[in-house]
Amino acid sequence: MVQNPTAKNLKPQTQKTVQA
């Protein structure tokens, strides 16, 4: 699970799916 600045803006649920 990569924590990106963009992922922070997204919802926690999307954060798990987002791995860019």
Residue pairs with C-beta under 8 A, 6 or more apart in sequence:
1 15
1 16
1 19
2 18
2 19
2 20
3 15
4 18
4 20
6 18
6 20
7 14
7 15
7 18
8 15
10 18
